[in-house]
Amino acid sequence: MRLKSLLAAVLIGLGVLVLAYSGITFTTPESQMEIFGLQFGTTRTHFIPPLAGAIALASGIVLLFVAPRHH
């Protein structure tokens, strides 16, 4: 039960964050090379759209309010 509540809180928090910023853009390093002592690197840009934030928010809310199954 505690893990489910923690996961729901994380999903809700991330969903609200993504929606508040109308999507999140971040970069990751891709490749590095060295030519004649100079280092060059490339990065890749990633975008998390607001729709993903809305889905995370809705999933967190559903997960928070769904009753646990009893066997």
Residue frames as qw, qx, qy, qz and C-alpha x, y, z in Angstrom:
[[0.000, 0.887, 0.462, 0.000, 0.00, 0.00, 0.00],
 [0.311, -0.795, 0.087, 0.514, 2.80, 2.42, 0.86],
 [0.404, -0.143, 0.592, 0.683, 4.58, 1.80, -2.45],
 [0.212, 0.612, 0.675, 0.352, 1.36, 2.44, -4.36],
 [0.124, -0.938, -0.268, 0.184, 0.85, 5.77, -2.59],
 [0.393, -0.604, 0.322, 0.614, 4.46, 6.78, -3.23],
 [0.367, 0.145, 0.687, 0.611, 4.19, 5.91, -6.93],
 [0.096, 0.800, 0.570, 0.158, 0.91, 7.85, -7.18],
 [0.239, -0.888, -0.057, 0.388, 2.52, 10.90, -5.55],
 [0.406, -0.355, 0.500, 0.677, 5.50, 10.76, -7.92],
 [0.288, 0.413, 0.710, 0.492, 3.24, 10.46, -10.98],
 [0.030, -0.903, -0.428, 0.026, 1.06, 13.35, -9.80],
 [0.339, -0.770, 0.128, 0.525, 4.09, 15.53, -9.06],
 [0.382, -0.150, 0.605, 0.683, 5.74, 14.84, -12.41],
 [0.215, 0.604, 0.694, 0.328, 2.45, 15.34, -14.25],
 [0.104, -0.936, -0.267, 0.203, 1.88, 18.71, -12.62],
 [0.392, -0.599, 0.323, 0.619, 5.49, 19.76, -13.32],
 [0.355, 0.119, 0.685, 0.625, 5.26, 18.88, -17.02],
 [0.096, 0.764, 0.599, 0.219, 1.90, 20.61, -17.38],
 [0.248, -0.871, -0.139, 0.402, 3.10, 23.72, -15.51],
 [0.264, -0.553, 0.439, 0.657, 5.99, 24.18, -17.93],
 [0.694, 0.581, -0.002, -0.425, 3.95, 23.23, -21.03],
 [0.926, 0.319, -0.133, 0.154, 6.34, 20.38, -21.68],
 [0.518, -0.744, 0.353, 0.233, 9.93, 19.85, -20.65],
 [0.726, 0.630, -0.249, 0.115, 12.98, 19.92, -22.91],
 [0.586, -0.681, 0.417, 0.136, 16.28, 18.38, -21.86],
 [0.592, 0.652, -0.468, -0.075, 19.50, 17.33, -23.56],
 [0.880, -0.349, 0.305, 0.100, 21.72, 14.28, -23.19],
 [0.042, -0.683, 0.624, 0.378, 25.28, 13.84, -24.41],
 [0.915, 0.327, 0.044, -0.233, 25.50, 11.58, -27.42],
 [0.911, 0.166, 0.004, 0.378, 29.01, 11.16, -28.76],
 [0.268, -0.888, 0.255, 0.274, 32.43, 12.60, -28.10],
 [0.863, 0.337, 0.074, 0.368, 35.42, 12.71, -30.42],
 [0.369, -0.784, 0.206, 0.454, 38.86, 14.23, -30.36],
 [0.722, 0.578, 0.165, 0.342, 40.57, 15.61, -33.46],
 [0.477, 0.524, -0.191, 0.679, 44.04, 17.15, -33.25],
 [0.299, -0.063, -0.570, 0.763, 43.69, 17.66, -29.50],
 [0.355, -0.097, 0.049, -0.928, 40.29, 19.39, -29.77],
 [0.138, 0.234, 0.939, -0.211, 37.29, 17.69, -28.25],
 [0.394, -0.064, -0.326, -0.857, 33.94, 17.79, -30.00],
 [0.148, 0.193, 0.917, -0.318, 30.69, 16.49, -28.66],
 [0.321, -0.275, -0.515, -0.746, 27.13, 16.19, -29.80],
 [0.255, 0.104, 0.700, -0.659, 23.97, 16.32, -27.75],
 [0.160, -0.366, -0.805, -0.438, 20.49, 15.06, -28.40],
 [0.289, -0.100, 0.245, -0.920, 17.47, 17.14, -27.41],
 [0.164, -0.337, -0.927, -0.032, 14.45, 15.37, -25.93],
 [0.317, -0.216, 0.014, -0.924, 10.98, 16.81, -25.35],
 [0.014, -0.313, -0.914, 0.259, 8.33, 15.54, -22.94],
 [0.159, -0.389, -0.416, -0.806, 5.00, 16.84, -24.29],
 [0.373, -0.199, 0.371, -0.827, 2.19, 18.16, -22.07],
 [0.821, -0.060, -0.333, -0.460, 0.05, 15.17, -23.08],
 [0.657, 0.076, -0.692, 0.289, 2.51, 12.88, -21.28],
 [0.015, 0.162, -0.535, 0.829, 2.15, 15.09, -18.19],
 [0.628, -0.121, 0.007, -0.769, -1.63, 14.87, -18.37],
 [0.834, 0.000, -0.525, -0.167, -1.46, 11.07, -18.67],
 [0.452, 0.123, -0.691, 0.550, 0.94, 10.84, -15.70],
 [0.242, -0.167, 0.362, -0.885, -1.31, 13.11, -13.62],
 [0.768, -0.083, -0.172, -0.611, -4.43, 11.13, -14.45],
 [0.765, 0.066, -0.636, 0.074, -2.67, 7.81, -13.79],
 [0.232, 0.168, -0.647, 0.707, -1.45, 9.03, -10.41],
 [0.471, -0.144, 0.217, -0.843, -4.92, 10.18, -9.39],
 [0.847, -0.022, -0.361, -0.390, -6.48, 6.88, -10.47],
 [0.642, 0.134, -0.684, 0.321, -3.76, 4.91, -8.67],
 [0.012, -0.225, 0.533, -0.815, -4.29, 6.97, -5.52],
 [0.560, -0.059, 0.241, -0.791, -8.04, 6.39, -5.36],
 [0.743, 0.064, -0.591, -0.307, -8.35, 2.79, -6.58],
 [0.733, -0.491, 0.330, -0.336, -9.18, 0.50, -3.68],
 [0.010, 0.455, -0.889, -0.055, -6.76, -2.36, -3.07],
 [0.762, -0.022, -0.518, -0.388, -7.95, -5.85, -3.97],
 [0.479, -0.397, 0.675, -0.397, -8.65, -8.23, -1.09],
 [0.465, 0.161, -0.828, -0.268, -8.41, -11.97, -1.70]]
